[in-house]
Amino acid sequence: MKSTTRAVILIALLLTTGTPSEAYVWTIVGGVVGGVGAFVVGPIVLPAIGFTAAGISVGSTAASMMSVSAIYSGGGVVTGGVVALSQSAGATGAVAVTTAVASAVAGAAGGAAVDALKEE
């Protein structure tokens, strides 16, 4: 079963089990929007900031991120860190773990953003 289908089924189950509050529904909507945004925008943004198939571009934002990561971790880039996962996704087009992490972060951000807008 595709992850999109699973997400739709999960949302349907969450919405039909009990009476969710309006804020809860908006949080789910924001999460879905943020998650879909990560899938759509990720392949465009990563190469644009320097995470490419040929490696990290010289002088790019990705190079700056790599430098900061190396300095703060004592000389190397942390395995499984943001820079390593972003480079992996940029080099291969997408990696399951990176996609899952990006979707989770974007979903949480989307949910928070929609909740904040809804409160205004």
Contacts in CASP RR format, 6 or more apart in sequence:
PFRMAT RR
TARGET T0000
AUTHOR 0000-0000-0000
METHOD contacts of the structure
MODEL  1
MKSTTRAVILIALLLTTGTPSEAYVWTIVGGVVGGVGAFVVGPIVLPAIG
FTAAGISVGSTAASMMSVSAIYSGGGVVTGGVVALSQSAGATGAVAVTTA
VASAVAGAAGGAAVDALKEE
7 32 0 8 1.000
11 28 0 8 1.000
11 32 0 8 1.000
14 20 0 8 1.000
14 28 0 8 1.000
15 25 0 8 1.000
15 28 0 8 1.000
20 28 0 8 1.000
22 118 0 8 1.000
23 115 0 8 1.000
23 118 0 8 1.000
26 111 0 8 1.000
26 114 0 8 1.000
26 115 0 8 1.000
26 118 0 8 1.000
27 111 0 8 1.000
27 114 0 8 1.000
27 115 0 8 1.000
28 111 0 8 1.000
29 111 0 8 1.000
29 114 0 8 1.000
30 107 0 8 1.000
30 110 0 8 1.000
30 111 0 8 1.000
30 113 0 8 1.000
30 114 0 8 1.000
30 115 0 8 1.000
31 106 0 8 1.000
31 107 0 8 1.000
31 108 0 8 1.000
31 110 0 8 1.000
31 111 0 8 1.000
31 114 0 8 1.000
32 107 0 8 1.000
33 107 0 8 1.000
33 110 0 8 1.000
33 111 0 8 1.000
33 114 0 8 1.000
34 103 0 8 1.000
34 106 0 8 1.000
34 107 0 8 1.000
34 109 0 8 1.000
34 110 0 8 1.000
34 111 0 8 1.000
35 103 0 8 1.000
35 106 0 8 1.000
35 107 0 8 1.000
35 110 0 8 1.000
37 106 0 8 1.000
38 99 0 8 1.000
38 102 0 8 1.000
38 103 0 8 1.000
38 105 0 8 1.000
38 106 0 8 1.000
38 107 0 8 1.000
39 99 0 8 1.000
39 103 0 8 1.000
42 89 0 8 1.000
42 102 0 8 1.000
43 90 0 8 1.000
43 93 0 8 1.000
43 94 0 8 1.000
46 86 0 8 1.000
46 89 0 8 1.000
46 90 0 8 1.000
46 93 0 8 1.000
47 53 0 8 1.000
47 90 0 8 1.000
49 60 0 8 1.000
49 61 0 8 1.000
49 62 0 8 1.000
50 56 0 8 1.000
50 57 0 8 1.000
50 60 0 8 1.000
50 61 0 8 1.000
50 62 0 8 1.000
50 63 0 8 1.000
51 62 0 8 1.000
51 86 0 8 1.000
51 87 0 8 1.000
51 89 0 8 1.000
51 90 0 8 1.000
51 91 0 8 1.000
52 90 0 8 1.000
52 91 0 8 1.000
53 90 0 8 1.000
53 91 0 8 1.000
53 92 0 8 1.000
53 93 0 8 1.000
55 87 0 8 1.000
55 91 0 8 1.000
56 62 0 8 1.000
56 63 0 8 1.000
56 66 0 8 1.000
56 87 0 8 1.000
57 63 0 8 1.000
62 83 0 8 1.000
62 86 0 8 1.000
62 87 0 8 1.000
65 82 0 8 1.000
65 83 0 8 1.000
65 86 0 8 1.000
66 77 0 8 1.000
66 83 0 8 1.000
66 87 0 8 1.000
69 76 0 8 1.000
69 77 0 8 1.000
69 78 0 8 1.000
69 81 0 8 1.000
69 82 0 8 1.000
69 83 0 8 1.000
70 76 0 8 1.000
70 77 0 8 1.000
77 83 0 8 1.000
77 84 0 8 1.000
78 84 0 8 1.000
85 95 0 8 1.000
85 97 0 8 1.000
85 98 0 8 1.000
85 101 0 8 1.000
86 98 0 8 1.000
88 95 0 8 1.000
88 98 0 8 1.000
89 95 0 8 1.000
89 98 0 8 1.000
89 99 0 8 1.000
89 102 0 8 1.000
END
